[in-house]
Amino acid sequence: MDIVFINPSIGQNYQSLKSKYTAIEPPTWSLLLAESMRNFGFTVSIIDANAEELTKEEIFRRIENLKPRLVAFVVYGQNVNAGTTNMEGALEVSKYLKEKNNELKISYIGSYVQALPIKCLKEEKSIDIVFTNEGVYALKNILSLKSIENDKLKEIKGIAFRLMDEIVHNDPEKVVPGERMDQDLPGYAWDLLPFKNRPLDLYRSPMWHAEYDDDKRSPYAALQTSLGCQFKCSFCMINLINRNDSEEIGVSSNYSKMRFWSPDFIIKEFEKLINMGVKTIRITDEMFLLNPKYYLPLCKKLAELNFDDSLRMWAYSRIDTVKNPEVLSIVRKAGIKWLCLGIESGDKKVRLEVAKGKFEDVDVKKVINQVHEADIDVMANYMFGLPGDDDETIKKTFDLSVELCTSGWNTYAAMALPGSLLYKQAVEKGLELPKSYSGYSFHAYDTVCLPTEKLKAWQILKLRDEAFINYHTNPKFLERIKTRFGNKAEQNIKEMSKIKLTRKIVEENLKN
């Protein structure tokens, strides 16, 4: 075997929510890279430790049987912070693999190592190689070597690696250009995923995506129709896949760029999933409804596949790209029944501080009403603790969310995620950052978010957790859910709302 891709467990990043309420998402980048390497002529395999709940011992036995020339941990996940938080589960396994067989060549691909390649290699001795962007061509060039020896890695662009006691950070490698997307990232290796009774039945959607009904959550798939984002939000690190420099700290907003698969190509991936019986699908693009040149032809083709309105899909969009009722009608016919919209803050000044020009001329309430009128539900995303936030602006954000009354509600405490501009600024200012990988999780016990000038980190986290419960027990929201999805959905939300996250920094400060 040339290469084995490992999707690690998410560990305890979600506390007691993990057993039932978190999504189990297909490993998108493992699938893309596996199909790409297979297309280049290499033999590949995927071990999805998260979906199969594999122990490190079970993973090692599989590695021993496959005898790969290279092991690649692909550390991404369903949330933007997962490339950091999932490092914990990945490292537990890679350390064990190294202890059992020190000859294994272990590499990492993911947003954390893209952001901090040198720091990662200095601290994590079980890792031999890290990829500094999406890794397609660097991976191909490594696998083309007759033997993967350290002295030969000096010529491979787009990686950092350990050479004796020295960390070598090579020149950057290009990413797959737009005109080569269909050829060099030719789809998904769906056939390499584990399943129990039918394809993709080990995967499940978020509760809200399935209309708060467990029976609709699986089988589940996620796929991209584009890569990257053209915007430069300071809290985001998604564009690290496009990294094209060798700075010690990568900053995502320096690499803003979008690439697209052709609609004719990507529709075939949807057809494969539908033929496998998968109707619950996430379109993972950061900005699906941005470029009509790509999304309109695709939506029209999807509408033909969705003749019986059985598809249940969701997609991200900017809030100022969904103002056209005609477009919303096309989107709904395609089977996109949810739009995930980043509203971020109820205070315009705060929004503009982190997302330059993003909402300047948008009436948020009017847009949400138009989406609802198109029979599309909204998962509204907010953030507490953005630069400029205080008690008043956070209350303003929550009050707006209650007024909008969307069927999905999600709020994160602002985090200095490695790879974001906020992270680099936090390092430069000497702000307290999480001391563990799980500390970057939005839901973990040891989460440490950013403070603002007027609010401490623990106060922001407390406000966020209280707001989650208050929104999901709000009578206006529950009445909407019962009307849209029925009594069962309402009851499931009430049960979910009984779960209270515990937070270390909140507990410590309340004691004092």
N, C-alpha and C positions, 0 to 999 in steps of 0.2 A: 504494500500500500504506500503510495506517495505521501498522502497527507490525511490526517483525521482532524476534523473540526469538532471542538467540544463546546457545547452550550452549557455553562455552569448553572448551578442552583442559585436561586435568589436569596437563599439563607433566611434570616429573620428580619429582613428589611421592612416587613409589613406587620410584625407582631401577630396578634390573633386574627387579623384580617386574612392572613395567608390561606388558612385551611379552606375557606369557602369564597371569599369575596374578591380576591385578586384574580386578574386574568392570567391564563397560561398561554403565552403567545408563541406561535412558531418562530424559530430563530431566523429572522429575515436575512441577516447578513451571512450567516452560515450557509443558508440555502443559495444565496446569490454567488458567494465565493466558490462553493462546491460545484455549482453548475458551470461557472466560468472556468475553473481548473479542469473539470472533466472535458469541457469543450476544447481546451488546449492540449488534451491528450493524456492527462494524468489520472491515476486511480485515486478515488476519494471515498470518504465515509463521514458520517455525522453521528456523534454521540450526544443526544439531548438529555443531559443529566437532570435538567429541570422538569421536563415532561414525564420522564420515567422514574423520577425520584431515586436516582441511583446513588449508592454510597461510593466513596472514593475507592474502596476495595473492588467493587464491581466495575468501576471505570478502568482501573488498572488491569483487571483480567481481560477486558475487551481490547485494551491497548496491546497487551502481550500477544493476543491472538492475531490482531491486525498487523502488527510489526511495522508501523508507519515510519517513513524517513523523517517526517516532521509532524509534530503535534501543534495544532493552532487553537488556542482558547479565543473564542470570539465573544467579547464581553460588551454586549449592548443589552437592550431590553425594551420593555414597553413604555418606559418613561425616559425623559431626556437625561436624568441623573443616573440611569442604570449602568452606564459604562463605568461609573465610579463605584456605586454601591455593590454591584455584582462582582467586583474585584475580590471581595471577601470570600465568597463561595468558590471562585476560580482558584485563588491562591491556596486554599485548603487542599484542593486536589493536586495542583501542580507541585506543591511541596512534597506531598505524599508520593507522587509519581517519581520525582527526583530521588527521593530516599530509597525507593524500591529499585530504580534503574537510572543511575546517574548518566548513562549514555544517551538517554532520550533527548532529542532536540525539541525544546519547548518554546513556542512563540506566542505572542499576544497581539490581537487586533481589537481595537476598541477606543472609545473616546478618551478614557483616562490616559492610556499610554500614548495616544496621539498628542494630548495636551502636555504631558510631562514625561517624555521618554527617558531622559537622563535620570531624573529623580526616581522613576520607577525601577530602572535597572540597578541603581545604587542600593535601593532598599530591599528589592525582592530578588533574592539569589536563585530562586527556582526558575527564573525566566532567562532564556538565552538571547532572544531576539524580540524586538517590538517593531511594529509597523507604524510609520508616522503619518499615513493617511489611509485611504480605503484599502490599499494594499494589493490591488489586482495585479499590476505589472511587477511589483517587487516580489510578490509570491510566485508568480510565473517564473521569474528569473532565478529565484532560489531553487525551485523544484527542477529547473533545467540543469542545475549543477549535477555532475555525476556523483559527488559526495558533498554533503553540506558541512564543510570545514570552516572554522572561524577565519582563517587567513583568506579564504575565497570570498567571504562575505564583505570584504572591504570594497569590492567592485559593485555591490548591489545597492542601487539608489533606493531611498524611501524606507530605510530601516535604521535602527540603532541596535547595537549588540555589545556583548561583553567579550573583550579580548584580553585574557589573563586578568590583570587587575585594572585594566583600562576600559572606560566606556567610550565606544566609537559611535559617533553620530554622523551618518553619511549624508550626502547631498539629497535633497528631496527628489521623489519620483513623480511623474505626471499622473493625474487621474485619468480615467477613461474619458476621452473627449466626446462631446455630444454626438458627433457623426459616427462614433464607434459603439454606442451603447447597445444597439441590437446585436452586434457581433461579439463584443468582448465581455458583456454582462448579459448573456443570452437566457435570462429567465431563472427559474427556481428548480432546485433538485427535490421536488416534492416526494419523489419515490424513495428518498433516503431517510425520511422521517419515520419514527416508530408509530405504531397504532395498536389498538386493542382489538376492535372488531371491524373497523372501517377507517379509511384514511382520515387523518386529522381529528380523530375522536379523543385524543389525549389533550387536546387544546380547548380552551374555553375563553369566551369573550368577557369583557367587563360586564358587571350586572346591568348597568344602565343600557348598554348597547343591545342587550337581549330583552329590553323592555321590562327589566327587573323580574325575569322569569328564568329559572334555572334550566328548564327544558329547552330553551332556545339558544343556550350558550355554546353548545358543541354539536357537530364539528365546527371548527373555527379556523380562519386563516387571515393572514395579513400580508399585504404586498405593496410595493411602491410603483408608481407610474413616473416618478421623477426623483431626483436626488438633490439635496441641498436647498438653500433658501437665499434669495437675493437681498434680504434685509439684515440689519446689523444690531439687533436687540442685545443690550448689554448683559442680560441674564441668561442668554442662550449659548449653547456650545455645539449646536447641531452641525455647523459647517466645518468642523474639524476633519470630516472625511475628505475635504478639498485641500487640506494643508499643503503648502508649497514653499515652506521655509524651514530653517534649522535653528530657530530661536529656542532657548531653553524652556520657555513657557509659551505654548501656542495659544493664540487668542482667536476664537471662532469668527468674530466679526471682521477679521482681516481676510477671510477666505470666502466671503459671500458669493455664491455662484449657484446656478441651477442648470441641471442637465435632464433631458427627457428621453424616455423610450418612445418610439413612434406608436401612435394609437393602434395601427394595424398589428404591430408586434405584441403590445401588452394586452390587447383584448384576448389573445390566445391563452394567456395565463389565467384570465378570468374564466374562459371556457373550460380549461382543465379543471379548475376548482368546482365549477358548477357540475361538470360531468362526474366528479367524485362525490357529489351530493352536498357540497358546502355552499350554504346560502348566507351565513353570517360572516361578513368579511370587513376587515378594516383596511382602508386606503391610507397608508402610513405617511404619504407625502406631507411635508411641512406646510405647503401651500398648494393644495390640490386645485382650488378654484382661483387661480391667479392668471394663467395664460390661456385664453380661450382657443388659441390655435391648437392646443393639445387636449384640453379637457372637454370642449364641446364635441369634437368628433368621437371621442371615447365615450362620452355620456350617451350619445345617440346610438352607438353600437351596443352599449350596455342595455339600453332601453329595449332593443330587439331581443336580448337574452332574458330580459325581465318581463316578458309578455304576460306572465301570470302574477306579477307583483310579489314574487316570493323572495326576492333578494332583500337582505337586511344589512345595509352597508353604512359606514360612517366615514367622514373625511374631514380634514382640517381646512380652514380657510381664514383669511383676513376678514375682519368684519366689514371692511369697506369694499369688498368684492362681491357681496351678496345682496346688492340693492336692486337688482333687476328682476322683476317678477317673471319675465319670460325665461331667463336663465334658470331661475329656481324651479320652474315647471319642468324644464329639461332634466335638471339634476334629480328631481323627485321621480320622474319616469325611469331614470337609470337604476333605481333601487337604492339610492342614497337617502335613507330615512332619518339620518342624524347628521348635523354639522357641528363640528367642534370649533368654537369661536373663542379666540383669546381676547377677552375684554380687559383683563389685567387689573384695572383700577377704576373706581367710580369717579376719581378726580382727574380731570383732563391734564393738569400740570404734571402729575405723577406719571401718567401714561406717556406723555411726550418726552419725559426725562429718560425713559428706558427704551423707547421705541420711536426713533426719530421720525416725526411726521406721520405716524401710523394712523391716527384717528382724527386728524385736525378738523375735517369738515363732515364728520359722521354723526348722525343722530342715532345713538345706540338703540334706544327704545324703538324707534321706527324700523330699524333693520330687523330687530328680533321679531317684531310683529309681522313683518313681511315674510320672514322665514316660517313662522308659525302658520300664517295664512296659506302658505304653499304646502301645508301638511308635512312639514319637516320639523323634527324635534331638534332642540339645541342642547349640546353639552357646553355650558359656559365655563370658561377658565378664568380665574382671578388669582391675584397674588397679594399677599399681605407682607409688608415690610420692605417694599421697594424704596429706593432713595426718595426722601421727601415725605414718606408716610409718617403719620402720627395717629393718635386715637381717633381724631375727627375724620381723617381721610379714610381710615380703615372702616369706620362706621358708615361712611358715605358709600364705600364699595359694597358692604354687606346690604345696606338698605336698597341700593340699586339692584342687587341680585334678587332680593325678595320681590321687588316691584316687577322685574322682568319675568320672574317665575318660570324659568326654563325647566324642562324635564330632567336635565342633567346639570349637576353643580359640582365644581371642583375648585378648590383653593389650595395653593401651596404657600408656605412661608418662603420668602425670597432667600435663595441659597447662592453662595459663591461657588458655583459648580466649576471644577477644574476644566479649563478650556474656554470659560466665559471671560468677558472683560471685567465683570464683577470680581472674579477670582484674582486676576492680576492686580487689580486695584486694592483688594483686601490684603494681599501679600505685601504690596508696597506700603500700605498704611499700618501694617502690623496688627491687623484685626485678628481676633480669635477665630480660628477655623477648626472644623472637626478633627479629632485626633485619630479617628478610625474611618475606614471606607463607609461603614454603615451609618456613620454620623452625617453623611451627605444624603441619606435617604429622607424622603419627605414624611415617612411614617414610622421610623424606627424609634426605639427607646432612647438611644443616645444622639438623636438628631440635634445638630447645632446650626441654626439659621443665622442670617446676618442681622445685626442691630441697625437701627437708624439713629439719627441725631437725638430723637426724642423717645425712642422705645428700645428697651433691652431685648435681646434675642428671646429670652424665656417668655416675656410678655407677648411678643408677636406669636410665638408658637401656641401659647395658651389661648389667645384670641382666635387663632385659626381653628383649633380643635373644638372650641365652644361654638364657633360659627357653623362648623360642619353639622353638629348635632342640632343646632337651632334651625338651620335651613331644612334639614330632612325631617324634622318633626313639626314644621310649620303647617298649619291647617290648609292654607291656600295652596301650598305645594302638593300636599297629600291629596287634596281634592282634584287637582290637575292630573295626578298620576292615576287615581281611580277612574277618572273620566276617560283618559287616554288608553290605559292598559288594563284596568280591571282591579277587583278587590285583592287578588293574589299578589299583584305587584305592590299595592299599597302595604299589605301585610309584610312582605319581604323587606321593604324599606324600614318599617317600624322595628323589625327584628335586627336589621343591620345597625340601626341607630342606638341599639342598646350596648354596642361594643364601644368601650372607652379606651383610647390609646393612653399609655403611660409614658411620660417624658421625664428623663433624668433631670434636665436643667430646670424644668418647672417644679418638680418635686423638691429639689434642693433649695430653690429660692422661696417657695412657699413655707418651708420649714423655718427659714431664717426670718 
